[in-house]
Amino acid sequence: MKDSARILIVDDEHNTREAMARYLRLRFNVATAADGGEAIELLKHEDFDLVLTDLRMPKADGMSVLEATASKANRPACILLTAYGSIGDAVAAVKKGAFDFVAKPVKLDKLEAVIDAALAARRKAAEDKAAQAEATVAATAPAVAAPPPGIVLPTDDPANPMTKVMSLVKTVAPTRSTVLLTGESGTGKEVFARMIHDWSGRTGYFVPVHCAALTATLLESELFGYEKGAFTGAAERHKGRFEVADHGTLFLDEIGEIDPATQVKLLRVLETRSFERVGGTETIKVDVRLVAATNRDLRKMVSEGTFREDLFYRLSVVNLELPPLRDRKSDIPGLIHSFIAEFARENERDVTGIAPDALAELVAYPWPGNIRELRNCIECMVVLAREKILRKSDIPEAVRNHENPVPPGSAATAPEPEIETFENSERKLIEKALAECNGNRTQAAKLLGISRRTLHRRLAEQ
């Protein structure tokens, strides 16, 4: 089933333009333009969901095309294609509203993943705008009481460690205190950070920053912003995440990865609530609530001299340790039913529940990857399911065939058996279907009981 999204490809290189168009037409409605001027004319008369444009072109460059998208009432997302030498200009384009940039030569599967992310972000923004308009019309707004998707509120059972966590979240959310979220990878730290913001009553934005994804230089400019001319490519003043999060919440994920120099600057902001942009002298004051997260042992890093002790104590005013999923098994059934409903709706699958024996097996599994692993597992099961009810046979092989796996951090008395991930199991199933269908993706998708679009997406992710 072809996606209804309309994409405009703009590139003066004929072979590159046509190669991208042929690939993307398998999923999308695609139009092309041979230069920026032709693209700008098309944008005057037609609506697109996404514009994919080269940066350097005759007549009108990619920046001009980006500016033309801004004049549209229903602005399309924009992705820049750029050669290595002009990445600085592409970064500047992102600051002006482009969703992202992709370096040439283009890898089509990676490009498709960026396009999917851009379209998803555009749909989410439209949904948020509609929800905001609906809330404005409403005479009264209900108090925030429900958790975000992916969180199952536990009962008052003291044996469930999530009961204590939720109690602390409700207590600390309305305060100004800095919060440090710790726990294993996949336990939902960003979800809890958003919940703290949603329940805080703060009027500003929730602004996430994934520290490990940025180099030290980029992280500094992203956090504090920069002045025009501060470095090559800084064509205009740029507000940092601290300014964007004024009166809101700044979430620093993987805080243990930041370098010593940035640690010093971050400590100063926490102490004074002020900073200067890179290349600037003006002191800027902000009212920002900081929530940080890590799966590393910051105390150990302090003792090893890789993390500042004074910054650690500033960050951990309130420390919320998120329990691993294996310690809160009573929450697993609720999470599973929530994920089934979500992925059935998202993938247009008629899956309504799960068989008791399959549910029991999933509850018994220790989930070393925590909620993230459970979520991916249920998505795989829903996408590949042949019936309305998920069965034990739908459980990925790596989960179904586990034999007393050792949870992370516990002592092992025997070598851990080699366990194949369910991603590999899924890949093998898809490869087998393609082989049986002589490479015909449409027939393979029918054999697997999924849409061609879903098959393309799963292949791109592997």
C-alpha positions in Angstrom: 0.0 0.0 0.0 1.5 3.3 -1.1 1.9 6.1 1.5 -0.2 9.1 0.6 2.6 11.6 1.4 3.7 13.8 -1.5 7.4 14.4 -1.8 9.2 16.9 -4.1 12.8 16.0 -5.1 14.9 18.9 -6.2 18.4 18.2 -7.7 20.2 19.5 -10.8 22.0 16.1 -11.2 19.7 14.1 -13.4 21.0 10.6 -12.4 20.9 11.4 -8.7 17.4 12.9 -9.0 16.0 10.0 -10.9 17.6 7.3 -8.7 16.0 8.8 -5.6 12.7 9.2 -7.4 12.6 5.6 -8.6 13.4 4.3 -5.1 10.9 6.5 -3.2 8.0 6.0 -5.7 7.8 2.5 -4.3 6.2 4.1 -1.2 5.4 7.7 -1.9 3.8 10.1 -4.5 6.9 11.8 -5.9 7.4 14.8 -8.1 10.8 16.2 -9.3 12.3 19.5 -10.2 15.6 20.0 -12.0 16.6 23.2 -10.2 15.6 25.5 -7.4 13.7 27.9 -9.6 11.5 25.1 -10.9 10.9 23.9 -7.4 9.9 27.3 -6.2 7.3 27.6 -9.0 5.9 24.2 -8.1 5.6 25.2 -4.5 3.5 28.2 -5.4 0.8 26.1 -7.0 1.0 22.6 -5.3 1.2 21.3 -1.8 3.8 18.8 -0.6 4.4 17.0 2.7 8.1 17.0 2.2 10.7 18.6 0.1 14.1 16.9 -0.5 16.5 19.4 -2.0 20.1 19.7 -3.0 21.9 22.6 -1.4 24.0 23.8 -4.3 22.1 24.4 -7.5 21.9 27.0 -10.3 19.1 29.6 -10.6 18.1 29.1 -6.9 19.8 27.1 -4.2 18.5 24.9 -1.5 18.3 27.8 1.0 15.9 29.6 -1.4 13.8 26.5 -1.7 13.7 26.2 2.1 12.5 29.9 2.3 9.8 29.1 -0.2 8.5 26.3 1.9 8.2 28.7 4.8 5.6 30.7 2.9 3.2 27.8 2.7 0.3 27.7 5.0 0.8 24.0 5.6 4.6 24.1 5.5 6.2 20.9 4.2 9.1 19.3 6.0 12.5 20.0 4.3 15.6 17.8 4.1 18.8 19.2 2.6 21.2 17.1 0.4 24.8 18.4 0.7 28.3 17.5 -0.2 30.9 17.1 2.6 32.4 20.6 2.0 29.1 22.4 2.6 27.9 20.7 5.8 28.3 23.9 7.7 25.8 25.6 5.4 23.5 22.6 5.9 23.7 23.0 9.7 22.7 26.6 9.3 19.7 25.5 7.1 18.6 23.2 10.0 18.7 26.2 12.3 16.4 28.0 9.8 13.7 25.3 9.8 15.0 22.4 7.8 14.3 19.0 9.5 17.8 17.5 8.8 20.5 17.2 6.2 21.9 14.1 4.4 25.5 14.0 3.1 26.2 12.9 -0.5 26.7 10.3 -1.9 23.2 9.4 -0.6 22.5 5.9 0.9 18.9 5.3 -0.1 18.0 3.2 2.9 19.4 5.9 5.3 17.6 8.6 3.3 14.3 6.7 3.7 14.7 6.5 7.4 15.3 10.3 7.7 12.2 10.9 5.5 10.1 8.6 7.7 11.3 10.6 10.8 10.5 13.9 9.1 7.0 12.9 8.1 6.3 11.5 11.6 7.5 14.7 13.2 5.3 16.7 10.8 2.2 14.6 11.6 3.0 14.9 15.4 3.3 18.7 15.1 -0.1 18.8 13.3 -1.7 16.6 15.9 -0.3 18.8 18.7 -1.5 22.0 17.0 -5.0 20.5 16.7 -5.0 19.4 20.3 -3.8 22.8 21.4 -6.6 24.5 19.4 -9.1 22.1 20.9 -7.8 22.9 24.4 -8.1 26.6 23.8 -11.7 26.3 22.8 -12.6 24.2 25.8 -14.0 26.2 28.7 -11.9 24.4 31.3 -8.9 22.2 30.9 -8.7 19.0 33.0 -5.8 18.7 35.5 -3.0 16.5 34.3 -3.6 13.1 36.0 -2.9 10.4 33.4 0.6 9.3 32.5 1.9 9.5 29.0 1.7 6.4 26.6 4.0 3.6 27.6 3.5 4.1 31.4 1.2 1.8 33.3 0.4 3.2 36.7 0.9 0.6 39.4 -1.4 -0.1 42.3 -0.5 0.8 45.8 1.2 -2.5 46.2 4.4 -1.8 48.2 6.1 -4.8 46.6 6.1 -3.1 43.2 9.1 -0.8 43.1 7.3 1.5 40.6 4.8 2.4 43.3 7.5 4.3 45.1 8.9 5.9 41.9 5.5 7.2 40.9 4.9 8.6 44.4 8.2 10.5 44.1 7.4 11.7 40.6 4.1 13.2 41.8 5.9 14.8 44.8 8.8 16.3 42.9 7.1 17.3 39.6 5.6 20.6 40.9 8.9 21.8 42.4 11.9 23.5 40.9 14.4 20.9 42.0 16.9 19.3 39.6 16.1 15.6 39.1 18.6 12.8 38.1 17.0 9.7 36.6 19.2 6.6 36.8 18.7 3.0 35.8 19.4 0.4 33.1 19.1 1.3 29.4 15.6 1.0 28.2 13.8 1.6 31.4 12.0 4.7 30.1 14.0 7.6 31.5 12.9 10.1 28.8 9.2 9.1 29.3 9.5 9.8 33.0 11.3 13.1 32.3 8.4 14.2 30.1 6.0 13.1 32.8 7.8 15.3 35.3 7.5 18.2 32.9 3.8 17.6 32.1 2.9 17.4 35.8 5.1 20.4 36.7 2.8 23.2 35.6 5.6 24.9 33.8 4.6 27.0 30.8 7.6 26.5 28.6 8.7 23.6 26.4 10.1 20.2 27.2 13.5 20.3 25.4 15.5 17.0 25.1 19.2 16.8 24.4 21.0 13.5 23.8 24.5 14.4 25.0 26.2 11.3 23.6 25.0 12.1 20.0 27.0 15.4 19.9 30.7 16.2 20.0 31.9 18.5 22.7 32.0 21.5 20.4 28.5 20.9 19.0 27.1 20.1 22.5 28.3 23.5 23.8 26.8 25.4 20.9 23.6 23.5 21.1 23.2 24.1 24.9 24.2 27.7 25.1 23.8 29.0 21.5 26.2 31.1 19.5 26.6 34.6 18.1 26.9 35.4 14.4 30.5 34.8 13.3 31.4 32.7 16.3 32.8 30.0 14.0 32.7 28.9 10.4 29.1 28.4 9.3 27.7 30.6 12.1 25.8 32.9 9.7 23.4 34.3 12.3 22.7 34.3 16.0 21.4 31.0 17.3 19.5 30.3 20.5 20.7 27.4 22.5 18.6 24.8 24.2 18.7 26.6 27.5 17.1 29.6 26.0 14.5 27.5 24.1 13.6 25.8 27.4 13.1 29.0 29.3 10.2 28.6 31.8 10.2 24.9 30.7 12.3 21.8 31.2 15.6 20.8 29.7 16.3 17.1 29.6 19.9 16.0 29.3 20.0 12.4 28.4 23.3 10.4 28.9 24.7 13.1 31.1 27.6 10.9 32.0 29.0 11.4 28.4 29.7 15.1 28.5 33.3 16.3 28.5 35.1 18.1 31.5 34.9 21.5 29.9 31.2 21.3 29.3 30.7 20.0 32.8 32.3 23.2 34.2 30.0 25.4 32.1 26.9 23.3 33.0 27.8 23.7 36.7 27.9 27.4 36.4 24.5 27.5 34.7 23.0 25.4 37.5 24.5 27.7 40.2 23.7 31.1 38.6 20.9 30.3 36.1 22.9 32.4 33.6 25.3 31.9 30.7 26.8 33.5 27.6 26.4 32.3 24.0 29.5 30.9 22.3 31.4 34.0 20.9 29.2 36.4 22.9 29.6 38.5 26.0 26.0 39.2 26.9 24.9 37.3 30.1 21.5 35.6 29.6 19.4 34.6 32.5 16.9 31.8 32.2 14.3 30.0 34.4 14.9 26.3 33.4 14.1 23.1 35.2 16.8 20.6 34.6 16.2 16.8 34.4 19.2 14.6 33.6 19.5 10.9 33.0 22.2 8.2 32.8 22.7 4.5 32.8 26.2 4.9 34.1 27.4 4.9 37.7 28.2 8.6 38.3 29.5 8.0 41.8 32.1 5.7 40.4 32.9 8.2 37.7 33.4 10.8 40.4 35.8 8.5 42.3 37.7 7.9 39.1 37.9 11.6 38.4 36.0 11.5 35.1 32.9 13.4 36.5 32.9 16.5 38.7 31.8 15.8 42.2 30.2 19.3 42.6 28.2 18.8 39.4 27.1 15.4 40.5 25.6 16.8 43.7 24.0 19.6 41.8 22.3 17.2 39.4 21.2 14.6 42.0 19.2 16.9 44.3 16.5 14.3 43.7 17.6 10.9 42.4 14.9 8.6 40.9 16.2 5.1 40.3 14.0 3.4 37.7 13.6 -0.3 38.3 14.3 -2.8 35.6 11.3 -4.5 34.0 12.3 -7.9 35.6 11.6 -6.4 39.0 8.1 -5.2 38.1 6.6 -8.1 36.4 3.1 -7.2 37.5 3.2 -4.2 35.1 4.2 -6.3 32.1 0.6 -7.5 31.1 -0.6 -3.9 31.1 2.3 -2.7 29.0 1.8 -5.6 26.5 -1.9 -4.8 26.0 -1.0 -1.1 25.6 1.6 -1.9 23.0 -0.6 -4.3 21.1 -3.3 -1.6 20.7 -0.7 1.0 19.7 1.0 -1.1 17.0 -2.2 -2.7 15.7 -3.5 0.8 15.1 -0.2 2.1 13.7 0.3 -0.8 11.3 -3.4 -1.3 10.4 -3.3 -4.8 11.8 -6.4 -6.6 13.2 -4.8 -7.8 16.4 -6.9 -7.5 19.5 -5.2 -9.5 22.3 -2.8 -12.2 23.4 -3.3 -15.8 24.4 -2.8 -16.6 28.1 0.1 -19.0 27.6 1.9 -16.5 25.4 1.3 -13.7 28.0 2.7 -16.0 30.7 5.8 -16.7 28.7 6.4 -13.0 28.1 6.0 -12.2 31.8 8.5 -15.0 32.7 11.2 -13.6 30.3 13.7 -11.4 32.2 13.8 -8.6 29.5 17.5 -7.5 29.8 16.6 -4.7 27.4 13.7 -3.6 29.6 10.7 -1.7 28.2 12.5 -0.9 25.0 13.0 -4.6 24.3 9.5 -5.4 25.2 8.1 -2.7 23.0 10.1 -3.9 20.0 9.1 -7.5 20.7 5.4 -6.7 20.7 5.7 -4.6 17.5 7.4 -7.5 15.8 4.7 -9.9 17.0 1.8 -7.6 15.9 3.3 -7.0 12.5 4.0 -10.7 11.8 0.8 -12.1 13.5 -1.4 -14.4 11.4 -4.4 -14.3 13.8 -6.3 -11.7 15.8 -4.9 -13.1 19.0 -1.1 -13.3 19.5 0.1 -16.9 20.1 3.2 -18.5 21.6 4.3 -19.2 18.0 4.3 -15.4 17.3 6.9 -14.8 20.1 10.4 -14.2 18.5 12.6 -17.2 18.8 15.2 -15.4 21.0 12.5 -14.8 23.6 10.6 -18.1 23.2 13.7 -20.3 23.5 15.5 -18.6 26.3 16.9 -20.9 29.0 17.5 -19.4 32.4 19.3 -16.3 31.1 21.3 -14.4 33.7 20.0 -10.9 34.4 22.6 -8.1 34.0 24.7 -7.6 37.1 24.1 -11.1 38.6 26.7 -13.7 39.0 26.8 -16.6 36.5 27.7 -20.1 37.5 27.9 -21.4 33.9 28.6 -19.8 30.5 25.7 -17.9 29.2 24.1 -19.7 26.2 24.2 -17.9 22.8 20.9 -16.3 22.3 19.8 -15.0 18.9 18.1 -11.6 19.1 14.5 -11.3 17.8 15.7 -8.8 15.3 17.8 -11.6 13.7 14.9 -14.0 13.9 12.7 -11.4 12.1 15.3 -10.8 9.5 15.7 -14.6 8.8 11.9 -14.9 8.5 11.8 -12.0 6.0 14.7 -13.5 4.0 13.0 -16.9 3.9 9.8 -15.3 2.6 11.8 -13.3 -0.1 13.6 -16.5 -1.2 10.3 -18.4 -1.5 8.9 -15.5 -3.6 12.0 -15.2 -5.8 12.7 -11.7 -4.4 9.2 -10.4 -5.2 8.5 -8.0 -2.2 4.8 -7.7 -2.9 4.3 -11.5 -2.7 6.7 -11.8 0.3 4.6 -9.2 2.1 1.4 -11.1 1.4 3.1 -14.3 2.6 4.1 -12.7 5.9 0.7 -11.1 6.3 2.0 -7.5 6.3 1.8 -4.5 4.0 4.5 -3.9 1.4 5.2 -0.6 3.2 5.9 -2.3 6.5 8.2 -4.8 4.7 10.1 -1.9 3.2 10.5 -0.3 6.5 11.7 -3.4 8.3 14.2 -4.0 5.5 15.5 -0.5 5.8 16.0 -0.9 9.6 18.2 -4.0 9.1 
